[in-house]
Amino acid sequence: MLEQRQPIIKVEHLNVVFDEGTPKETHVLKDISVEIFPGEYVIIFGPSGCGKSTLLYHLAGLDNNIRDGKITIAGVDIASASDNEVLQIRKKKMGMVFQAYNLIPTIKVLYNVCLPLFFWGENNKDTIEKAEAKLEVLGVLPQKNKLPSSLSGGQQQRVAIARALITEPDIIIADEPVGNLDFKSAYDVLTILHDLNVKQKKTILFVTHDMNYLPFADKVIFLWGGTLSKVEMNKNKMTPQEKFGDIDKNKVSEINQKLASSLVDFVLEGEEKDVLGKRVEHKLVQFLMDMISWDELMSFFSSPIRVGGLGFSPLRVKKIEGLLKKMRMENNLMFFKYFHKIDRNDIVDIISHEIGFTLDSMQRERLAEIIEFRVSDIVTEESMSKFLIAPREEKGLSLSKDDAVILNEKINIFLNLLQTIKSGEKQQQEENKQPA
């Protein structure tokens, strides 16, 4: 008779309340029950504020606001366990990876990786060797003597993963681990997590609000408003390579990254860029690299937040669609090759779409002329600013200072985008000259 497999983590009727007994009392998690088995890749999915990070932190023993219910890890009820018992579980069973890396900025990379073992009094040559081995596997050993601030975001996250692995934990807990990364770095981190799961049989707990990552999981826990919406098993688990293709780490891909980053300035407004910028950038990179279709890109903007979209209104999505079509993005994925098909009036249309006030036909005609000079570096930014507020009789646009600032900002965003495109063209031309 086969022995029944036991869960490594078991949650039973968990209720979590913050600020209990005060006017700010908030019921964050409501009657959550779920089982996680050794070697599973589990994603906790839901929109911001649904309680997914709260659940993760309670599973890690980092929080304890449990009103009732039970969390059992490796047979230990952590709600009733002593602080020392919880620490021992975290030491022996868990490694943590966060969105913000959480590296100590004043100590070099090598010692950041050593910290968990230093904390347990293992400050010796073996600790250094273990840390170097983890850094080597993750491709960042050459950075071992640098401070974290000198590393890229992707490199810092690799260091954070090395730190999480140094205690040889059974469970890797990852809270939005690719949320601050560009697409290529995110791809690399997702591949590392996949390999840890498949090759080393680590149990992965991964929190995300991005539906693109759900195919990597064996099991997805869907949260909505602090409740368990559903638990879904994935019968067609994929690798990052199968999902996104084999990301060729060449300079053209870097141009795609820069291009997507520049386009974010057109698609998002104000503070949205800080909150949603990376998500939109990732999606645009996928589109530019022919990983998703035009319809899938538009669906991302319109789909509800609870299913991984942005939940923009139909009017807002129509505006974005019109803007990107003007840039010839629908039919030309590498549209910078065809950018010069866009004449100066198209450029005025694109910019006018963004400014929030109307230009009359004479203003549009004059703006088209001056933009052509600005693109050709005949007119400086300072001269452009003066032109925008100059009276009509002096061939200016006669805008208010506030409107001139807004319009000039949009023109500069467009010029940054154009510069990225020109760099890509030049780079591609140089590569084409190289002998095969």
C-alpha positions as CSV (number, residue, x, y, z in Angstrom):
1,M,0.0,0.0,0.0
2,L,1.4,3.4,-1.0
3,E,2.1,5.9,1.7
4,Q,-0.1,9.0,1.4
5,R,1.8,12.1,0.7
6,Q,1.7,14.7,3.5
7,P,1.6,18.4,2.9
8,I,4.7,20.5,3.9
9,I,2.3,23.4,4.6
10,K,-1.3,23.1,5.7
11,V,-3.6,26.1,6.3
12,E,-6.9,25.4,8.0
13,H,-9.7,27.9,8.3
14,L,-7.3,30.8,8.7
15,N,-8.7,34.2,9.7
16,V,-6.3,37.2,10.0
17,V,-7.3,40.5,11.5
18,F,-5.2,43.6,11.7
19,D,-5.7,46.2,14.6
20,E,-8.2,43.9,16.3
21,G,-10.4,45.7,18.8
22,T,-9.6,49.1,17.5
23,P,-11.6,51.4,15.2
24,K,-9.1,50.4,12.4
25,E,-9.9,46.7,12.7
26,T,-9.6,45.0,9.3
27,H,-10.4,41.4,8.5
28,V,-7.7,40.7,5.9
29,L,-8.0,37.0,5.4
30,K,-11.2,35.1,5.8
31,D,-11.5,31.3,6.3
32,I,-8.5,30.3,4.1
33,S,-7.8,26.6,3.8
34,V,-5.2,25.1,1.5
35,E,-2.5,22.4,1.3
36,I,0.9,22.7,-0.3
37,F,2.9,19.6,-0.9
38,P,6.7,19.1,-1.1
39,G,8.2,20.0,-4.5
40,E,5.1,21.9,-5.7
41,Y,5.4,25.3,-7.5
42,V,2.5,27.3,-6.0
43,I,1.5,30.8,-7.1
44,I,-0.7,33.0,-4.9
45,F,-2.5,35.2,-7.3
46,G,-4.7,38.2,-7.0
47,P,-4.9,42.0,-7.4
48,S,-3.2,44.5,-5.0
49,G,-4.9,44.5,-1.6
50,C,-6.4,41.1,-1.8
51,G,-4.3,39.6,1.0
52,K,-1.8,37.5,-0.9
53,S,1.3,39.0,0.7
54,T,-0.4,38.8,4.1
55,L,-1.0,35.1,3.5
56,L,2.6,34.6,2.4
57,Y,4.1,36.4,5.5
58,H,1.9,34.3,7.8
59,L,3.1,31.1,6.1
60,A,6.6,32.3,6.6
61,G,6.0,33.0,10.3
62,L,6.9,36.7,9.8
63,D,3.5,37.9,10.9
64,N,1.1,36.6,13.5
65,N,-2.2,38.4,13.4
66,I,-4.2,35.1,13.5
67,R,-7.6,35.4,15.0
68,D,-8.4,31.7,14.6
69,G,-7.4,28.9,12.3
70,K,-4.2,27.0,12.0
71,I,-0.9,27.0,9.9
72,T,1.1,23.8,10.1
73,I,4.6,23.7,8.5
74,A,6.5,20.4,8.5
75,G,4.2,19.2,11.2
76,V,4.6,22.2,13.5
77,D,1.6,24.5,14.3
78,I,3.4,27.9,14.0
79,A,0.6,29.8,15.7
80,S,1.1,28.0,19.0
81,A,4.9,27.4,18.6
82,S,7.4,29.4,20.5
83,D,9.4,32.1,18.8
84,N,12.5,29.9,18.9
85,E,10.6,27.0,17.2
86,V,9.4,29.4,14.4
87,L,13.0,30.7,14.0
88,Q,14.2,27.1,13.7
89,I,11.6,26.4,11.0
90,R,12.6,29.5,9.0
91,K,16.3,28.6,9.4
92,K,16.0,25.0,8.2
93,K,13.0,25.1,5.9
94,M,12.6,28.6,4.3
95,G,14.5,31.0,2.1
96,M,12.9,34.4,1.4
97,V,13.1,36.5,-1.8
98,F,11.5,40.0,-1.9
99,Q,10.5,42.5,-4.6
100,A,12.8,45.1,-3.0
101,Y,15.8,42.7,-2.8
102,N,16.4,43.8,0.9
103,L,20.2,43.7,0.6
104,I,22.3,45.6,3.1
105,P,23.7,48.5,1.1
106,T,26.8,49.1,3.2
107,I,28.3,45.6,3.0
108,K,29.6,43.8,-0.1
109,V,27.6,41.2,-2.0
110,L,29.5,38.2,-0.6
111,Y,28.6,39.1,3.0
112,N,25.0,39.9,2.1
113,V,24.8,36.2,1.0
114,C,26.5,35.0,4.2
115,L,24.1,36.9,6.5
116,P,21.6,34.1,7.3
117,L,24.5,31.8,8.4
118,F,26.2,34.7,10.2
119,F,23.0,35.2,12.1
120,W,23.1,31.6,13.3
121,G,26.8,31.9,14.4
122,E,28.3,30.1,11.4
123,N,31.0,32.7,10.7
124,N,33.8,30.7,9.2
125,K,35.6,29.7,6.0
126,D,32.8,27.1,5.1
127,T,30.2,29.9,5.1
128,I,32.3,32.0,2.7
129,E,32.8,29.0,0.4
130,K,29.0,28.2,0.5
131,A,28.2,31.8,-0.4
132,E,30.7,31.9,-3.3
133,A,29.3,28.6,-4.6
134,K,25.7,30.1,-4.7
135,L,26.9,33.2,-6.4
136,E,28.7,31.2,-9.0
137,V,25.7,29.1,-9.8
138,L,23.6,32.2,-10.2
139,G,26.2,34.0,-12.4
140,V,27.1,36.8,-10.1
141,L,30.4,35.6,-8.5
142,P,32.4,38.3,-10.3
143,Q,30.3,40.9,-8.3
144,K,31.1,39.4,-4.9
145,N,33.2,42.3,-3.7
146,K,31.0,45.0,-4.9
147,L,28.3,46.9,-3.0
148,P,24.7,46.1,-4.0
149,S,24.1,49.6,-5.4
150,S,26.7,49.0,-8.1
151,L,24.7,46.1,-9.5
152,S,21.7,46.0,-11.9
153,G,18.3,45.1,-10.6
154,G,18.5,41.7,-12.1
155,Q,21.9,41.1,-10.5
156,Q,20.7,42.2,-7.1
157,Q,17.8,39.8,-7.3
158,R,20.2,37.0,-8.1
159,V,22.2,37.9,-5.0
160,A,19.0,37.9,-3.0
161,I,18.2,34.4,-4.3
162,A,21.7,33.2,-3.4
163,R,21.1,34.5,0.1
164,A,17.8,32.7,0.3
165,L,19.5,29.4,-0.8
166,I,22.5,29.5,1.5
167,T,20.8,27.6,4.3
168,E,19.7,24.9,1.8
169,P,15.9,25.4,2.5
170,D,13.2,23.1,1.3
171,I,10.8,26.1,0.6
172,I,11.6,29.3,-1.4
173,I,9.1,32.1,-0.6
174,A,9.1,34.8,-3.3
175,D,7.0,37.9,-2.8
176,E,6.6,39.7,-6.2
177,P,10.3,38.8,-7.0
178,V,10.3,40.2,-10.5
179,G,8.1,43.2,-9.9
180,N,11.0,45.7,-10.1
181,L,12.8,44.1,-12.9
182,D,13.0,44.7,-16.7
183,F,11.7,41.9,-18.9
184,K,15.0,40.2,-19.6
185,S,16.0,40.2,-15.9
186,A,12.5,38.9,-14.9
187,Y,12.9,36.1,-17.4
188,D,16.2,35.1,-15.9
189,V,14.8,35.1,-12.4
190,L,11.7,33.1,-13.4
191,T,14.0,30.6,-15.1
192,I,16.1,30.3,-11.9
193,L,12.9,29.6,-9.8
194,H,11.7,27.1,-12.4
195,D,15.1,25.2,-12.2
196,L,15.1,25.3,-8.4
197,N,11.7,23.6,-8.5
198,V,12.3,21.1,-11.2
199,K,15.9,20.2,-10.8
200,Q,16.4,20.7,-7.0
201,K,12.8,19.8,-6.0
202,K,12.4,23.0,-4.0
203,T,8.9,24.0,-3.0
204,I,8.2,27.4,-4.5
205,L,5.6,29.9,-3.0
206,F,5.4,32.8,-5.5
207,V,3.1,35.8,-5.0
208,T,2.1,37.8,-8.1
209,H,-0.6,39.8,-9.7
210,D,0.6,39.0,-13.3
211,M,-1.4,36.3,-15.1
212,N,1.6,35.7,-17.5
213,Y,3.3,33.7,-14.7
214,L,0.5,31.3,-13.9
215,P,1.5,28.6,-16.4
216,F,4.7,28.1,-14.4
217,A,2.9,26.8,-11.4
218,D,1.6,23.3,-10.4
219,K,-1.1,25.0,-8.3
220,V,-2.6,28.5,-8.3
221,I,-4.3,29.9,-5.2
222,F,-6.7,32.6,-6.3
223,L,-7.4,35.3,-3.7
224,W,-10.1,38.0,-4.0
225,G,-11.0,40.5,-1.2
226,G,-9.2,38.4,1.4
227,T,-11.1,35.2,0.6
228,L,-10.1,32.1,-1.3
229,S,-11.7,32.4,-4.7
230,K,-10.5,29.0,-5.9
231,V,-7.5,26.6,-6.0
232,E,-6.6,25.4,-9.5
233,M,-4.3,22.6,-10.5
234,N,-2.3,23.3,-13.7
235,K,-2.1,20.2,-15.9
236,N,0.0,22.0,-18.6
237,K,2.9,23.4,-16.6
238,M,5.3,25.4,-18.8
239,T,8.8,26.7,-18.6
240,P,9.6,30.4,-19.0
241,Q,11.3,29.4,-22.3
242,E,8.1,27.7,-23.5
243,K,6.0,30.6,-22.5
244,F,8.1,33.5,-23.7
245,G,10.5,31.8,-26.2
246,D,14.3,31.6,-25.9
247,I,15.2,35.2,-25.0
248,D,18.2,36.0,-27.2
249,K,20.4,38.2,-25.0
250,N,21.5,40.5,-27.8
251,K,21.5,44.2,-28.4
252,V,18.3,44.2,-30.4
253,S,16.5,42.8,-27.4
254,E,18.0,45.7,-25.4
255,I,16.5,48.1,-27.9
256,N,13.1,46.5,-27.5
257,Q,13.5,47.1,-23.7
258,K,14.4,50.7,-24.2
259,L,11.6,51.1,-26.7
260,A,9.0,49.7,-24.4
261,S,10.2,51.9,-21.5
262,S,9.9,55.0,-23.7
263,L,6.3,53.9,-24.8
264,V,5.3,53.7,-21.1
265,D,5.5,57.5,-21.0
266,F,2.8,57.7,-23.7
267,V,0.5,55.0,-22.3
268,L,0.5,55.9,-18.6
269,E,-0.1,59.2,-16.8
270,G,1.5,60.8,-13.8
271,E,1.8,58.6,-10.7
272,E,0.5,55.6,-12.7
273,K,4.1,55.2,-14.1
274,D,5.4,54.4,-10.6
275,V,2.7,51.9,-9.8
276,L,2.0,50.3,-13.2
277,G,5.1,51.1,-15.3
278,K,7.0,47.8,-15.0
279,R,3.8,45.8,-15.8
280,V,3.1,47.8,-18.9
281,E,6.7,47.7,-19.9
282,H,6.8,43.9,-19.6
283,K,3.7,43.6,-21.8
284,L,5.0,46.0,-24.4
285,V,8.3,44.0,-24.6
286,Q,6.3,40.8,-25.1
287,F,4.4,42.5,-27.9
288,L,7.5,43.9,-29.6
289,M,9.2,40.5,-29.4
290,D,6.1,38.9,-31.0
291,M,5.2,36.9,-27.9
292,I,1.7,38.2,-27.7
293,S,-0.7,39.5,-30.3
294,W,-2.1,43.0,-30.8
295,D,-5.5,41.8,-29.4
296,E,-3.8,40.3,-26.3
297,L,-2.0,43.6,-25.8
298,M,-5.3,45.5,-25.9
299,S,-7.0,42.9,-23.7
300,F,-4.3,43.5,-21.0
301,F,-5.3,47.2,-20.8
302,S,-9.1,46.4,-20.7
303,S,-9.3,43.2,-18.6
304,P,-10.3,43.5,-15.0
305,I,-7.6,43.8,-12.3
306,R,-8.7,40.5,-10.7
307,V,-7.6,38.6,-13.8
308,G,-4.3,40.4,-14.2
309,G,-5.3,43.3,-16.5
310,L,-5.3,47.0,-15.8
311,G,-9.1,47.6,-15.9
312,F,-8.9,50.7,-18.0
313,S,-12.2,52.1,-19.3
314,P,-13.2,51.4,-22.9
315,L,-12.6,55.1,-23.7
316,R,-9.1,54.9,-22.3
317,V,-8.2,51.7,-24.1
318,K,-9.5,53.2,-27.4
319,K,-7.3,56.2,-26.9
320,I,-4.2,53.9,-26.2
321,E,-5.1,51.8,-29.3
322,G,-5.4,54.9,-31.5
323,L,-2.1,56.3,-30.2
324,L,-0.2,53.0,-30.8
325,K,-1.7,52.5,-34.2
326,K,-0.6,56.0,-35.2
327,M,2.9,54.8,-34.3
328,R,2.4,51.9,-36.7
329,M,2.7,49.4,-33.9
330,E,-0.2,47.1,-35.0
331,N,1.4,45.9,-38.2
332,N,5.1,46.5,-37.6
333,L,6.4,44.8,-34.4
334,M,9.8,46.3,-34.9
335,F,8.2,49.5,-35.9
336,F,11.3,51.6,-35.6
337,K,12.4,50.2,-39.0
338,Y,9.4,51.9,-40.6
339,F,9.3,55.0,-38.3
340,H,10.1,57.4,-41.1
341,K,6.8,56.6,-42.8
342,I,5.2,58.7,-40.1
343,D,5.2,62.3,-41.3
344,R,5.3,65.4,-39.2
345,N,1.5,65.7,-39.2
346,D,1.2,62.2,-37.7
347,I,3.7,63.3,-35.0
348,V,1.4,66.3,-34.2
349,D,-1.6,63.9,-34.0
350,I,0.3,61.7,-31.5
351,I,1.3,64.5,-29.3
352,S,-2.0,66.4,-29.5
353,H,-3.7,63.1,-28.4
354,E,-1.8,63.5,-25.1
355,I,-1.9,67.1,-24.1
356,G,-5.5,67.6,-22.8
357,F,-6.2,70.8,-24.7
358,T,-7.0,71.6,-28.3
359,L,-4.9,73.2,-30.9
360,D,-6.5,74.9,-33.9
361,S,-5.5,74.2,-37.5
362,M,-3.0,77.1,-37.6
363,Q,-1.3,76.0,-34.4
364,R,-1.1,72.4,-35.6
365,E,0.4,73.5,-38.9
366,R,3.1,75.6,-37.1
367,L,3.8,73.0,-34.6
368,A,4.4,70.4,-37.4
369,E,6.9,72.8,-38.9
370,I,8.8,73.5,-35.7
371,I,8.8,69.8,-34.7
372,E,10.5,69.0,-38.0
373,F,13.3,71.5,-37.1
374,R,13.5,70.1,-33.5
375,V,13.8,66.5,-34.7
376,S,16.6,67.6,-37.0
377,D,18.4,69.4,-34.1
378,I,18.0,72.8,-35.9
379,V,15.9,74.2,-33.1
380,T,17.0,73.8,-29.4
381,E,14.7,73.0,-26.5
382,E,15.0,76.5,-25.3
383,S,14.0,77.9,-28.6
384,M,11.1,75.5,-28.7
385,S,9.8,76.7,-25.4
386,K,9.9,80.3,-26.6
387,F,8.1,79.4,-29.8
388,L,5.2,77.8,-27.8
389,I,4.4,80.9,-25.9
390,A,5.3,83.5,-28.6
391,P,2.3,85.4,-30.1
392,R,0.8,84.3,-33.4
393,E,2.0,87.4,-35.2
394,E,5.5,86.2,-34.4
395,K,4.8,82.8,-35.8
396,G,4.4,81.3,-32.3
397,L,1.6,79.2,-30.9
398,S,0.5,81.8,-28.3
399,L,0.0,79.2,-25.6
400,S,-0.2,80.0,-21.9
401,K,3.0,79.1,-19.9
402,D,1.2,76.1,-18.2
403,D,0.0,74.7,-21.5
404,A,3.5,75.3,-23.1
405,V,5.1,73.3,-20.3
406,I,2.7,70.4,-20.8
407,L,3.2,70.4,-24.6
408,N,7.0,70.7,-24.3
409,E,7.1,67.7,-21.9
410,K,5.2,65.6,-24.4
411,I,7.5,66.7,-27.3
412,N,10.5,65.7,-25.2
413,I,9.0,62.3,-24.4
414,F,8.5,61.8,-28.1
415,L,12.0,62.9,-28.9
416,N,13.4,60.4,-26.3
417,L,11.4,57.7,-28.1
418,L,12.8,58.8,-31.4
419,Q,16.3,58.8,-30.1
420,T,15.9,55.2,-28.9
421,I,14.5,54.3,-32.3
422,K,17.4,55.9,-34.1
423,S,19.9,54.2,-31.9
424,G,18.3,50.8,-32.7
425,E,18.5,51.6,-36.5
426,K,22.1,52.6,-36.2
427,Q,23.0,49.5,-34.1
428,Q,21.3,47.2,-36.6
429,Q,23.1,48.8,-39.5
430,E,26.4,48.3,-37.8
431,E,25.6,44.6,-37.1
432,N,24.6,44.1,-40.7
433,K,28.0,45.3,-41.7
434,Q,29.7,42.6,-39.6
435,P,31.0,39.6,-41.5
436,A,28.9,36.5,-41.0
